[in-house]
Amino acid sequence: MQQTSVWTRWAPPATRNLIVINILLWLASLALLRHGIDLDSLFGLHYFAASDFRLYQLLTYGLLHSRAGLDHVLSNMFALWMFGSSIERLWGNKRFLIYYFVCGISAGLMQELSWLYELGDLSAYSGVATEQGVIPVASYMNQLITIGASGSVFGILLAFGVIFPNVRIYIYFLFPMKAKYFVLLYGLLELFLGVSNTGGSVAHFAHLGGMIGGLILILLWRKKGELPNDYYH
């Protein structure tokens, strides 16, 4: 009889490796910054019109997290472990990883659209007024950077609500709510916060983009007969 170690039991392989990679990259970003290497600037998602934008950033931005504290990386990794583990065990490693990164790319594209709507055409201006004073447009656009796995995590949350609609989620570990209602309310909240421009630097539309991308992919897989139309009720 094959025995599994504690290391392999706490999460399935894809979820486990994603968590480890994200945490290692967060530590690396702290260490490398002391040597003048800014991973956020290199691999974070820039506005598509900025000179620092690279296409690969649509993948890499989701592996980086804020250096301001532990809350950003830990909250995302906790949600990935809590919801992603069940989905990966049901779908398998390959489908789970495809879904995870598609949600991340979808979130990144939504963030680009959000920037485009907010900024419009800046080429007609020579500078942008900021708290630090007026800076050149090119420099300002390069300062717009999005990082974090939240887009993929919101896609995972959407999948959990679709697959396990009546499983109870305990908000703040105290208040039970069925997963389908939790996902719906969370999506509406992100829409409200995005439209009202509430929440500071949080990319609410990117979160919605992750959920939308995930829903489209699930519907495509169902149409092709690769996923059942329902799981658990």
SEGU-393594 format. One record per residue: residue number from 1; z negated, y negated, x of N, C-alpha, C in turn. Coordinates in nm, 3 decimals, decimal comma, padded with zeros to 5 digits. Each point is the difference from the previous one (the first is absolute). Layout:
BEGIN
NODE   nr     n_c3     n_c2     n_c1    ca_c3    ca_c2    ca_c1     c_c3     c_c2     c_c1
NODE  NUM        Z        Y        X        Z        Y        X        Z        Y        X
...
//
This chain:
BEGIN
NODE   nr     n_c3     n_c2     n_c1    ca_c3    ca_c2    ca_c1     c_c3     c_c2     c_c1
NODE    1   00,000   00,119   00,084   00,000  -00,119  -00,084   00,000  -00,125   00,088
NODE    2   00,096  -00,090  -00,026   00,011  -00,120   00,082  -00,103  -00,102  -00,043
NODE    3  -00,070  -00,056   00,096  -00,100  -00,101  -00,028   00,053  -00,137   00,039
NODE    4  -00,039  -00,101  -00,076   00,040  -00,137   00,029  -00,121  -00,078   00,049
NODE    5   00,025  -00,093   00,088  -00,107  -00,081   00,056  -00,034  -00,114  -00,094
NODE    6  -00,114  -00,061   00,027  -00,040  -00,118  -00,078   00,106  -00,109   00,012
NODE    7   00,061  -00,012   00,118   00,102  -00,102   00,024   00,119   00,016  -00,093
NODE    8   00,043   00,123  -00,026   00,117   00,022  -00,084  -00,035   00,003  -00,149
NODE    9  -00,127   00,018  -00,034  -00,038   00,010  -00,141  -00,017  -00,135  -00,068
NODE   10  -00,030  -00,106   00,074  -00,036  -00,125  -00,066   00,120  -00,070  -00,065
NODE   11   00,121   00,036   00,044   00,121  -00,055  -00,061   00,119   00,084   00,043
NODE   12   00,104   00,009  -00,084   00,123   00,072   00,041   00,068  -00,073   00,115
NODE   13   00,092   00,066   00,072   00,048  -00,053   00,128   00,067  -00,137  -00,004
NODE   14   00,088  -00,025  -00,095   00,070  -00,129  -00,002  -00,098  -00,115  -00,027
NODE   15  -00,087   00,020  -00,097  -00,101  -00,102  -00,031  -00,091  -00,021   00,119
NODE   16  -00,043   00,109   00,059  -00,090  -00,008   00,116   00,065  -00,074   00,117
NODE   17   00,125   00,033   00,029   00,069  -00,064   00,113   00,026  -00,147  -00,027
NODE   18   00,033  -00,036  -00,123   00,020  -00,140  -00,034  -00,128  -00,081   00,020
NODE   19  -00,111   00,056  -00,041  -00,128  -00,069   00,016  -00,032  -00,019   00,148
NODE   20   00,019   00,104   00,079  -00,029  -00,008   00,144   00,092  -00,102   00,066
NODE   21   00,128   00,003  -00,032   00,096  -00,094   00,062  -00,035  -00,144  -00,035
NODE   22  -00,033  -00,025  -00,126  -00,035  -00,136  -00,041  -00,124  -00,052   00,072
NODE   23  -00,100   00,085   00,014  -00,123  -00,042   00,066   00,023  -00,021   00,150
NODE   24   00,076   00,090   00,061   00,030  -00,015   00,143   00,081  -00,126   00,028
NODE   25   00,096  -00,030  -00,087   00,078  -00,121   00,018  -00,083  -00,126  -00,023
NODE   26  -00,096   00,007  -00,090  -00,089  -00,114  -00,021  -00,082  -00,025   00,126
NODE   27  -00,053   00,106   00,059  -00,076  -00,014   00,125   00,091  -00,050   00,113
NODE   28   00,122   00,053   00,006   00,094  -00,042   00,104   00,036  -00,147  -00,014
NODE   29   00,014  -00,048  -00,124   00,036  -00,140  -00,021  -00,110  -00,092   00,050
NODE   30  -00,125   00,043  -00,015  -00,112  -00,079   00,053   00,001  -00,002   00,152
NODE   31   00,022   00,116   00,059  -00,005   00,011   00,146   00,118  -00,072   00,065
NODE   32   00,120   00,017  -00,055   00,119  -00,058   00,061   00,004  -00,152  -00,013
NODE   33  -00,062  -00,052  -00,108  -00,001  -00,145  -00,018  -00,070  -00,069   00,117
NODE   34  -00,099   00,066   00,058  -00,070  -00,057   00,115   00,090  -00,013   00,122
NODE   35   00,110   00,075  -00,001   00,095  -00,005   00,110   00,127  -00,076  -00,038
NODE   36  -00,009  -00,075  -00,109   00,113  -00,083  -00,041   00,108   00,071  -00,078
NODE   37  -00,026   00,122  -00,047   00,099   00,076  -00,078  -00,045   00,002  -00,145
NODE   38   00,077  -00,063  -00,087  -00,033  -00,011  -00,141   00,085   00,099  -00,081
NODE   39  -00,059   00,111  -00,039   00,074   00,101  -00,076   00,042  -00,053  -00,137
NODE   40  -00,082  -00,087  -00,058   00,036  -00,057  -00,130   00,131  -00,077   00,009
NODE   41   00,016  -00,078   00,105   00,121  -00,079   00,018   00,121   00,088   00,027
NODE   42  -00,022   00,109   00,072   00,111   00,089   00,035   00,041   00,091  -00,115
NODE   43  -00,099   00,056  -00,069   00,027   00,106  -00,097  -00,040  -00,034  -00,143
NODE   44  -00,066  -00,115  -00,021  -00,027  -00,044  -00,135   00,129  -00,047  -00,067
NODE   45   00,000  -00,005  -00,132   00,120  -00,037  -00,075   00,016  -00,152  -00,003
NODE   46   00,109  -00,049   00,057   00,033  -00,142  -00,001   00,096  -00,030  -00,115
NODE   47   00,005  -00,128  -00,035   00,098  -00,047  -00,097   00,141   00,028   00,055
NODE   48   00,090   00,048  -00,087   00,131   00,047   00,049   00,081  -00,111   00,067
NODE   49  -00,028  -00,127  -00,033   00,075  -00,110   00,059  -00,060  -00,046   00,133
NODE   50  -00,114   00,057   00,039  -00,066  -00,040   00,124   00,067   00,068   00,119
NODE   51  -00,006  -00,066   00,114   00,062   00,056   00,120  -00,072   00,124   00,050
NODE   52  -00,127   00,016  -00,035  -00,078   00,116   00,044   00,014   00,120  -00,093
NODE   53   00,076  -00,013  -00,107   00,017   00,112  -00,094   00,084   00,110   00,064
NODE   54  -00,047   00,125  -00,018   00,075   00,118   00,042  -00,004   00,101  -00,115
NODE   55   00,107   00,073  -00,018   00,009   00,092  -00,112  -00,108   00,107   00,005
NODE   56  -00,035   00,046   00,120  -00,101   00,105   00,012  -00,137  -00,044  -00,050
NODE   57  -00,021  -00,130  -00,013  -00,130  -00,050  -00,047  -00,032   00,044  -00,142
NODE   58   00,104   00,035  -00,078  -00,023   00,050  -00,136  -00,075   00,134   00,003
NODE   59   00,006   00,070   00,111  -00,077   00,124   00,017  -00,131  -00,025   00,073
NODE   60   00,005  -00,077   00,107  -00,116  -00,011   00,089  -00,111  -00,088  -00,054
NODE   61   00,034  -00,096  -00,088  -00,104  -00,092  -00,047  -00,113   00,072  -00,073
NODE   62   00,035   00,111  -00,064  -00,098   00,076  -00,077  -00,097   00,080   00,083
NODE   63   00,019   00,002   00,131  -00,091   00,074   00,089  -00,099  -00,094   00,069
NODE   64   00,006  -00,129  -00,032  -00,087  -00,098   00,063  -00,094  -00,061  -00,104
NODE   65  -00,115  -00,047   00,047  -00,099  -00,061  -00,090  -00,067  -00,118   00,066
NODE   66  -00,060  -00,083  -00,083  -00,063  -00,123   00,047  -00,107   00,029   00,105
NODE   67   00,000  -00,082   00,104  -00,101   00,011   00,105  -00,126  -00,078  -00,033
NODE   68  -00,002  -00,068  -00,114  -00,113  -00,085  -00,035  -00,127   00,080  -00,031
NODE   69   00,017   00,127  -00,033  -00,116   00,083  -00,033   00,044   00,141  -00,033
NODE   70  -00,097   00,081  -00,038   00,027   00,141  -00,030   00,044   00,022  -00,144
NODE   71  -00,025  -00,096  -00,088   00,019   00,025  -00,143   00,144   00,033  -00,036
NODE   72   00,097  -00,067   00,063   00,141   00,021  -00,034   00,044   00,143   00,031
NODE   73  -00,021   00,043   00,122   00,045   00,133   00,039  -00,083   00,109  -00,067
NODE   74  -00,131  -00,018  -00,011  -00,085   00,104  -00,057   00,025   00,018  -00,150
NODE   75   00,019  -00,110  -00,073   00,023   00,012  -00,144   00,132   00,071  -00,028
NODE   76   00,104  -00,035   00,079   00,129   00,067  -00,019  -00,007   00,148   00,036
NODE   77  -00,068   00,032   00,110  -00,008   00,138   00,043  -00,087   00,084  -00,092
NODE   78  -00,104  -00,061  -00,056  -00,083   00,072  -00,097   00,081   00,034  -00,125
NODE   79   00,077  -00,097  -00,050   00,083   00,024  -00,118   00,108   00,103   00,029
NODE   80   00,058  -00,006   00,121   00,101   00,099   00,039  -00,060   00,140   00,001
NODE   81  -00,119   00,012   00,056  -00,067   00,131   00,003  -00,036   00,047  -00,141
NODE   82  -00,056  -00,089  -00,081  -00,051   00,039  -00,132   00,112   00,042  -00,095
NODE   83   00,109  -00,075  -00,001   00,108   00,029  -00,094   00,114   00,078   00,065
NODE   84   00,028  -00,029   00,126   00,113   00,064   00,066  -00,020   00,147   00,027
NODE   85  -00,123   00,041   00,027  -00,026   00,141   00,031   00,042   00,091  -00,114
NODE   86  -00,035  -00,038  -00,123   00,035   00,083  -00,117   00,151   00,005  -00,020
NODE   87   00,067  -00,113   00,020   00,144  -00,004  -00,021   00,073   00,082   00,107
NODE   88  -00,044  -00,011   00,125   00,066   00,077   00,106  -00,018   00,150  -00,021
NODE   89  -00,117   00,042  -00,042  -00,022   00,143  -00,025   00,089   00,051  -00,112
NODE   90   00,033  -00,086  -00,095   00,084   00,040  -00,112   00,148  -00,005   00,036
NODE   91   00,042  -00,104   00,073   00,141  -00,021   00,032   00,044   00,064   00,130
NODE   92  -00,091   00,016   00,092   00,037   00,045   00,134   00,016  -00,117   00,094
NODE   93  -00,002   00,029   00,131  -00,002  -00,105   00,101   00,127  -00,087  -00,002
NODE   94   00,116   00,065  -00,003   00,126  -00,073   00,012   00,021  -00,097  -00,116
NODE   95  -00,014   00,048  -00,123   00,021  -00,086  -00,116  -00,102  -00,113  -00,003
NODE   96  -00,123   00,031   00,039  -00,105  -00,101   00,003   00,034  -00,112   00,098
NODE   97   00,045   00,036   00,120   00,034  -00,100   00,101   00,120  -00,085  -00,043
NODE   98   00,101   00,065  -00,059   00,114  -00,076  -00,051  -00,047  -00,102  -00,102
NODE   99  -00,082   00,044  -00,093  -00,052  -00,088  -00,104  -00,080  -00,115   00,061
NODE  100  -00,086   00,032   00,094  -00,088  -00,100   00,063   00,082  -00,111   00,064
NODE  101   00,101   00,037   00,079   00,076  -00,102   00,072   00,100  -00,072  -00,091
NODE  102   00,051   00,067  -00,101   00,086  -00,070  -00,097  -00,079  -00,108  -00,072
NODE  103  -00,124   00,032  -00,037  -00,086  -00,100  -00,065  -00,026  -00,118   00,093
NODE  104  -00,022   00,029   00,129  -00,023  -00,106   00,097   00,122  -00,089   00,016
NODE  105   00,118   00,060   00,008   00,124  -00,079   00,012   00,023  -00,083  -00,126
NODE  106  -00,022   00,062  -00,115   00,016  -00,072  -00,127  -00,094  -00,120  -00,007
NODE  107  -00,123   00,020   00,046  -00,096  -00,110   00,002   00,046  -00,111   00,094
NODE  108   00,053   00,038   00,115   00,050  -00,098   00,096   00,116  -00,080  -00,057
NODE  109   00,091   00,067  -00,069   00,114  -00,071  -00,060  -00,046  -00,096  -00,108
NODE  110  -00,100   00,041  -00,078  -00,054  -00,089  -00,102  -00,066  -00,123   00,063
NODE  111  -00,067   00,021   00,114  -00,059  -00,113   00,069   00,107  -00,097   00,050
NODE  112   00,111   00,054   00,048   00,111  -00,084   00,044   00,054  -00,084  -00,117
NODE  113   00,013   00,062  -00,116   00,047  -00,072  -00,118  -00,100  -00,107  -00,041
NODE  114  -00,128   00,031   00,012  -00,105  -00,097  -00,032   00,008  -00,121   00,092
NODE  115   00,018   00,025   00,129   00,017  -00,110   00,096   00,123  -00,083  -00,033
NODE  116   00,111   00,068  -00,030   00,124  -00,069  -00,030  -00,017  -00,091  -00,121
NODE  117  -00,066   00,049  -00,104  -00,023  -00,079  -00,120  -00,092  -00,118   00,030
NODE  118  -00,102   00,023   00,079  -00,098  -00,104   00,030   00,056  -00,107   00,093
NODE  119   00,078   00,041   00,099   00,046  -00,093   00,102   00,134  -00,063  -00,031
NODE  120   00,087   00,075  -00,066   00,134  -00,052  -00,025   00,077  -00,016   00,130
NODE  121   00,082  -00,101   00,006   00,081  -00,026   00,119  -00,070  -00,105   00,087
NODE  122  -00,059   00,046   00,110  -00,069  -00,093   00,090   00,092  -00,061   00,104
NODE  123   00,124   00,045   00,003   00,090  -00,045   00,105   00,030  -00,150  -00,010
NODE  124  -00,022  -00,057  -00,118   00,029  -00,142  -00,019  -00,110  -00,089   00,058
NODE  125  -00,109   00,060   00,042  -00,114  -00,077   00,050  -00,018   00,024   00,150
NODE  126  -00,054  -00,100   00,066  -00,024   00,012   00,144  -00,141   00,049   00,031
NODE  127  -00,093  -00,021  -00,095  -00,138   00,040   00,024  -00,072   00,031  -00,129
NODE  128  -00,115   00,065   00,013  -00,082   00,038  -00,114  -00,141  -00,052   00,024
NODE  129  -00,058  -00,065  -00,100  -00,135  -00,053   00,012  -00,101   00,112  -00,019
NODE  130  -00,088   00,020   00,096  -00,106   00,100  -00,007  -00,133  -00,064   00,032
NODE  131  -00,106   00,079  -00,003  -00,132  -00,052   00,035  -00,006  -00,042   00,146
NODE  132   00,086   00,057   00,082   00,005  -00,034   00,143   00,095  -00,116   00,027
NODE  133   00,059  -00,057  -00,107   00,097  -00,107   00,015   00,139   00,049  -00,030
NODE  134   00,100  -00,082   00,026   00,139   00,037  -00,026   00,052   00,085   00,116
NODE  135   00,053   00,117  -00,035   00,054   00,089   00,103   00,146   00,030  -00,033
NODE  136   00,082   00,032   00,099   00,141   00,032  -00,025   00,016   00,115  -00,098
NODE  137   00,106  -00,005  -00,077   00,026   00,103  -00,100   00,007   00,139   00,063
NODE  138   00,068   00,011   00,114   00,013   00,130   00,066  -00,136   00,057   00,038
NODE  139  -00,089  -00,083   00,050  -00,133   00,046   00,037  -00,081   00,039  -00,124
NODE  140   00,016  -00,077  -00,105  -00,073   00,030  -00,124   00,041   00,136  -00,056
NODE  141   00,131   00,025  -00,003   00,046   00,128  -00,056  -00,049   00,118   00,083
NODE  142  -00,011  -00,017   00,130  -00,049   00,109   00,084  -00,149   00,025  -00,018
NODE  143  -00,071  -00,097  -00,059  -00,143   00,018  -00,025  -00,028   00,081  -00,126
NODE  144   00,103   00,019  -00,083  -00,016   00,078  -00,123   00,007   00,148   00,034
NODE  145  -00,113   00,068  -00,006  -00,007   00,141   00,038  -00,084   00,075  -00,103
NODE  146   00,049   00,114  -00,043  -00,076   00,089  -00,088  -00,027   00,131   00,073
NODE  147  -00,125   00,047  -00,008  -00,037   00,129   00,059  -00,088   00,075  -00,099
NODE  148  -00,009   00,130   00,018  -00,090   00,080  -00,081   00,068   00,111  -00,077
NODE  149  -00,076   00,105  -00,027   00,052   00,117  -00,072  -00,018  -00,013  -00,151
NODE  150  -00,039  -00,119  -00,048  -00,032  -00,015  -00,141   00,117   00,035  -00,092
NODE  151   00,122  -00,036   00,039   00,115   00,032  -00,083   00,016   00,149  -00,022
NODE  152  -00,012   00,077   00,109   00,006   00,146  -00,012  -00,118   00,055  -00,079
NODE  153  -00,117  -00,057   00,023  -00,122   00,046  -00,069   00,011  -00,025  -00,151
NODE  154   00,056  -00,115  -00,039   00,019  -00,027  -00,142   00,101   00,096  -00,060
NODE  155   00,101   00,039   00,078   00,092   00,102  -00,048  -00,070   00,134  -00,018
NODE  156  -00,089   00,034   00,092  -00,079   00,123  -00,012  -00,088  -00,006  -00,125
NODE  157  -00,060  -00,116  -00,024  -00,084  -00,017  -00,119   00,082   00,019  -00,127
NODE  158   00,122  -00,054  -00,002   00,089   00,019  -00,114   00,030   00,147  -00,022
NODE  159   00,031   00,072   00,108   00,030   00,143  -00,011  -00,121   00,076  -00,053
NODE  160  -00,120  -00,035   00,045  -00,121   00,067  -00,047  -00,017  -00,020  -00,150
NODE  161   00,026  -00,123  -00,047  -00,012  -00,027  -00,143   00,102   00,076  -00,082
NODE  162   00,121   00,023   00,056   00,103   00,075  -00,070  -00,032   00,149  -00,002
NODE  163  -00,050   00,052   00,113  -00,024   00,143   00,013  -00,131   00,043  -00,067
NODE  164  -00,102  -00,082   00,017  -00,133   00,032  -00,055  -00,044  -00,111  -00,096
NODE  165   00,072  -00,020  -00,110  -00,024  -00,117  -00,085  -00,140  -00,007  -00,060
NODE  166  -00,061   00,114  -00,027  -00,129   00,000  -00,068  -00,118   00,030   00,092
NODE  167   00,026   00,010   00,130  -00,109   00,014   00,095  -00,077  -00,132   00,004
NODE  168  -00,131   00,010  -00,001  -00,082  -00,122  -00,003  -00,023  -00,052   00,141
NODE  169   00,028  -00,128   00,017  -00,027  -00,071   00,124  -00,122  -00,087  -00,021
NODE  170  -00,093   00,007   00,094  -00,123  -00,079  -00,014   00,014  -00,130   00,080
NODE  171   00,011  -00,109  -00,074   00,013  -00,131   00,061  -00,135  -00,041   00,057
NODE  172   00,000  -00,035   00,129  -00,124  -00,031   00,073  -00,101   00,115  -00,012
NODE  173   00,055   00,123  -00,018  -00,081   00,122  -00,008  -00,092   00,002  -00,122
NODE  174   00,021  -00,090  -00,095  -00,091  -00,009  -00,114   00,071   00,008  -00,135
NODE  175   00,117  -00,066  -00,013   00,063  -00,015  -00,130   00,123   00,089  -00,011
NODE  176  -00,006   00,103  -00,089   00,113   00,094  -00,010   00,117  -00,059  -00,078
NODE  177   00,122   00,032   00,044   00,121  -00,041  -00,070   00,109   00,103   00,029
NODE  178   00,076   00,036  -00,101   00,109   00,094   00,021   00,103  -00,059   00,095
NODE  179   00,059   00,085   00,083   00,091  -00,046   00,105   00,118  -00,079  -00,057
NODE  180   00,053   00,042  -00,113   00,117  -00,069  -00,056  -00,035  -00,143  -00,039
NODE  181  -00,120  -00,022  -00,053  -00,040  -00,135  -00,036  -00,034  -00,083   00,124
NODE  182  -00,059   00,066   00,098  -00,034  -00,068   00,124   00,125  -00,053   00,069
NODE  183   00,104   00,084   00,006   00,126  -00,040   00,063   00,065  -00,114  -00,078
NODE  184   00,002   00,012  -00,132   00,060  -00,103  -00,083  -00,071  -00,135   00,017
NODE  185  -00,131   00,002  -00,006  -00,076  -00,124   00,015   00,016  -00,059   00,139
NODE  186   00,002   00,086   00,101   00,017  -00,049   00,137   00,137  -00,064   00,018
NODE  187   00,102   00,062  -00,058   00,133  -00,057   00,008   00,010  -00,135  -00,069
NODE  188  -00,060  -00,011  -00,121   00,000  -00,127  -00,071  -00,078  -00,106   00,075
NODE  189  -00,111   00,042   00,063  -00,079  -00,095   00,079   00,080  -00,055   00,117
NODE  190   00,071   00,088   00,071   00,081  -00,043   00,113   00,112  -00,094  -00,046
NODE  191   00,058   00,029  -00,116   00,104  -00,088  -00,055  -00,057  -00,137  -00,030
NODE  192  -00,116  -00,004  -00,064  -00,064  -00,127  -00,033  -00,035  -00,079   00,126
NODE  193  -00,059   00,068   00,098  -00,040  -00,068   00,123   00,122  -00,051   00,077
NODE  194   00,109   00,077  -00,004   00,121  -00,043   00,069   00,063  -00,121  -00,067
NODE  195   00,012   00,005  -00,133   00,062  -00,110  -00,073  -00,084  -00,127   00,009
NODE  196  -00,133   00,017  -00,007  -00,088  -00,116   00,005  -00,030  -00,046   00,142
NODE  197   00,057   00,073   00,098  -00,021  -00,034   00,142  -00,148  -00,003   00,035
NODE  198  -00,072   00,101  -00,049  -00,143   00,013   00,025  -00,025   00,109   00,102
NODE  199  -00,100  -00,018   00,081  -00,037   00,106   00,093   00,032  -00,030   00,144
NODE  200   00,030  -00,127   00,029   00,018  -00,039   00,140   00,120   00,067   00,064
NODE  201  -00,025   00,069   00,111   00,108   00,058   00,079   00,037   00,141  -00,044
NODE  202  -00,058   00,050  -00,108   00,029   00,135  -00,047   00,140   00,005  -00,061
NODE  203   00,079   00,100   00,041   00,140   00,012  -00,046   00,004   00,080  -00,130
NODE  204  -00,031  -00,067  -00,112  -00,009   00,070  -00,128   00,134   00,056  -00,045
NODE  205   00,108  -00,074   00,021   00,131   00,049  -00,042   00,043   00,121   00,085
NODE  206  -00,045   00,004   00,125   00,028   00,118   00,082  -00,070   00,122  -00,057
NODE  207  -00,121  -00,017  -00,049  -00,072   00,111  -00,063   00,079   00,052  -00,121
NODE  208   00,048  -00,095  -00,081   00,081   00,039  -00,115   00,128   00,070   00,045
NODE  209   00,058  -00,049   00,110   00,121   00,062   00,053  -00,022   00,145   00,039
NODE  210  -00,117   00,030   00,057  -00,032   00,137   00,034  -00,010   00,089  -00,123
NODE  211  -00,059  -00,053  -00,106  -00,013   00,076  -00,125   00,136   00,021  -00,065
NODE  212   00,083  -00,105  -00,001   00,132   00,010  -00,062   00,088   00,099   00,076
NODE  213  -00,002  -00,009   00,132   00,078   00,094   00,081  -00,044   00,143  -00,022
NODE  214  -00,131   00,020  -00,009  -00,053   00,134  -00,024   00,041   00,054  -00,136
NODE  215  -00,006  -00,085  -00,102   00,038   00,044  -00,135   00,148   00,037  -00,006
NODE  216   00,085  -00,081   00,062   00,144   00,030   00,001   00,026   00,133   00,069
NODE  217  -00,067   00,024   00,112   00,023   00,125   00,074  -00,048   00,120  -00,081
NODE  218  -00,114  -00,012  -00,065  -00,050   00,110  -00,084   00,099   00,029  -00,113
NODE  219   00,051  -00,104  -00,064   00,096   00,019  -00,109   00,129   00,064   00,050
NODE  220   00,046  -00,039   00,120   00,120   00,063   00,058  -00,023   00,147   00,029
NODE  221  -00,115   00,031   00,058  -00,032   00,140   00,029  -00,009   00,082  -00,128
NODE  222  -00,058  -00,059  -00,104  -00,009   00,071  -00,127   00,139   00,024  -00,060
NODE  223   00,084  -00,101   00,009   00,136   00,014  -00,055   00,076   00,111   00,071
NODE  224  -00,023   00,015   00,130   00,066   00,104   00,078  -00,068   00,136  -00,015
NODE  225  -00,110   00,003  -00,076  -00,072   00,125  -00,021  -00,087   00,043   00,115
NODE  226  -00,028  -00,093   00,092  -00,081   00,034   00,117  -00,149  -00,016  -00,026
NODE  227  -00,035  -00,069  -00,109  -00,138  -00,014  -00,040  -00,011   00,029  -00,148
NODE  228  -00,109   00,061  -00,046  -00,019   00,022  -00,144  -00,024  -00,133  -00,071
NODE  229   00,024  -00,002  -00,129  -00,020  -00,122  -00,077  -00,148  -00,030  -00,025
NODE  230  -00,082   00,099   00,015  -00,144  -00,026  -00,012  -00,076   00,102   00,085
NODE  231  -00,125  -00,033   00,027  -00,084   00,086   00,082  -00,126   00,038  -00,077
NODE  232  -00,093  -00,091   00,000  -00,130   00,027  -00,060  -00,032  -00,106  -00,106
NODE  233  -00,063   00,046  -00,104  -00,038  -00,093  -00,108  -00,148   00,011  -00,030
//
